[in-house]
Structures are given as C-alpha cells and as structure tokens.
C-alpha cells in the first residue's frame, strides 16, 4: 500500500480511506459462501422494499429495520453512555440520550450506520457538505445508499433544498436530527475534519456525538461502488457486533446571540461559505475530539478532496 502513502495523515500515519479486509482460511471461505447463499435471498427483498419503509406505522417500521439488521447476523449492540457506569443506563434521565429536538452527530463508516440509527432513534437524516453551513434533509434510503454511491460530494448541490439545522429543528420539533458531519465515509480508523453544517444548530439544541464501530470492521465502506464486496462481507459473516458510545450533550454557544458572533470574535475563512469564528470552531473541535475518544481513534487532516483523489487512484489500480 506504499503507493497510497500520500493519502496517510501526516501527523498520525493513519489511512482512513483504505478498505479493511480480514483474512479467511479455506474453511471460513466455505462457511462464508454457505451463509451468503442462504441469506442473500432473504436480505435482498428487505433491501428492495426499503422505499416503502417510511410509509409504515412507527412500530412496524422499526421492526422492519431490526429484521434488516438481524438477517446478516447483526444481533448484538454494545451501547454505553460516556461517563456512565455500565449497567446503569436505564437509570439515566431522558435528556442524557438523544431525544426529540436534539441532534445526533455520528461518525460515518457504513450503510449500517443509518439503518441502526433509524431502528433506534427514528431520526430525520441530514446531509452536510465541506466548507458550508448549509445542510439538506435526505431520506433514510439516501442515507443508506450514499456510502456506496459512485459520487463523492465535495460541495452541495445547487438549488436542492439547502437549509439549516435550526430551520429543520423548527420544522420537525418532535424528531431527532441525525447528521454525519464528516460528510463522507471512512474505514473507521480516523475522524475527518467536520463540516461547518453542524454550526447551524441553535444554541438550545443538544448535540450528541455518537461513535459507531463494528467488529469485524470490514463492513465499513470508505470506497464507493463496492456493492458486491460489501454484501459478501455483510452476509458471509456469522455475526457482526455494533459498538455504540454516546457522549454528553454539547451546545452551539456561538449561536447565543442569534447567530451573530460576539464582539471581538476572530473569523476564519471556510473557503466556500461563511467564515467560522473561534467559538464555532470550538464546537467542531469538541465534537470531533469526542468522536475520536469514544471510537479510540485519532483525528486526521485529510479531507473529502483527498478521498476523491484516493478513490480515483484506487480505481485506476483496480482496473489494471
């Protein structure tokens, strides 16, 4: 992989875009083949029926999503709250976990991220983009399939429902908003610089950093378009474990004056959209640090532009 050394983070040496693979013995390959052939006819109909899931009643929708997780063997979810003793989760107040009116800021590694969040929290999914505070509401279907789509959005689409987290929260006060502030997927080994889209959250909204990791980690999808490999690894493993960690809520205190920076605030240029003040950058740093700490990884300086260049190099290598 020395050919892709330019896509390693200079400070940590982490390569967040290289797909993760796990070695298989001949025996495990045979077992994987059997599991894949048994599960695929069960999984595909559920996957193809995803577009109708939003029209199901709440209980049936969640049951449908849990079955979608159960078929590939995702049966154990290790959920913990940061700074909360294991076993005392049920004793925590509702405000300690994502609740209607709050915002989930989750790391982004796999299509399973959106399925899990939808099954547990039933949120409104929101897409963010590098260099802009504008966001866009997306469907559950888009949130699931975007990691495997053939495009990497380094800028927002023009004239397609761009808005803010504040406006979406006002429009959907009884829902949780789920944001992937890295704006693109990684292999789970690092946290990319976060989008300023998170800064459009109002000060009263609780922002919960949520770390999602998988064991084994090879169902992460840092490279788009690898449908066959993803389904093979998802359906060919006996079981998959999801490890979820939820940090304490944070608030966008830079919005305390209705979004107007405090007097004397320095403003950084974001390159494309409004600048980011020092106070606003603190929120992005705090959320990124929480995601890195909960996921036991490090923050990296590589961006989606680096990922786009990596994917081009990776596909060129694969075509030879």
HELIX and SHEET records of a PDB file:
HELIX    1   1 UNK A    2  UNK A    7  5                                   6    
HELIX    2   2 UNK A   26  UNK A   48  1                                  23    
HELIX    3   3 UNK A   50  UNK A   55  5                                   6    
HELIX    4   4 UNK A   58  UNK A   71  1                                  14    
HELIX    5   5 UNK A   89  UNK A   91  5                                   3    
HELIX    6   6 UNK A   94  UNK A   96  5                                   3    
HELIX    7   7 UNK A  111  UNK A  121  1                                  11    
HELIX    8   8 UNK A  140  UNK A  145  1                                   6    
HELIX    9   9 UNK A  146  UNK A  148  5                                   3    
HELIX   10  10 UNK A  165  UNK A  171  1                                   7    
HELIX   11  11 UNK A  196  UNK A  200  5                                   5    
HELIX   12  12 UNK A  217  UNK A  219  5                                   3    
HELIX   13  13 UNK A  227  UNK A  236  1                                  10    
HELIX   14  14 UNK A  253  UNK A  255  5                                   3    
HELIX   15  15 UNK A  278  UNK A  295  1                                  18    
HELIX   16  16 UNK A  304  UNK A  318  1                                  15    
SHEET    1   A 8 UNK A  74  UNK A  81  0                                        
SHEET    2   A 8 UNK A 240  UNK A 246  1                                        
SHEET    3   A 8 UNK A 207  UNK A 215 -1                                        
SHEET    4   A 8 UNK A 103  UNK A 106  1                                        
SHEET    5   A 8 UNK A 177  UNK A 179  1                                        
SHEET    6   A 8 UNK A 124  UNK A 127  1                                        
SHEET    7   A 8 UNK A 135  UNK A 138 -1                                        
SHEET    8   A 8 UNK A 162  UNK A 163 -1                                        
SHEET    1   B 2 UNK A 190  UNK A 191  0                                        
SHEET    2   B 2 UNK A 298  UNK A 299  1                                        
SHEET    1   C 2 UNK A 267  UNK A 268  0                                        
SHEET    2   C 2 UNK A 276  UNK A 277 -1                                        
END                                                                             
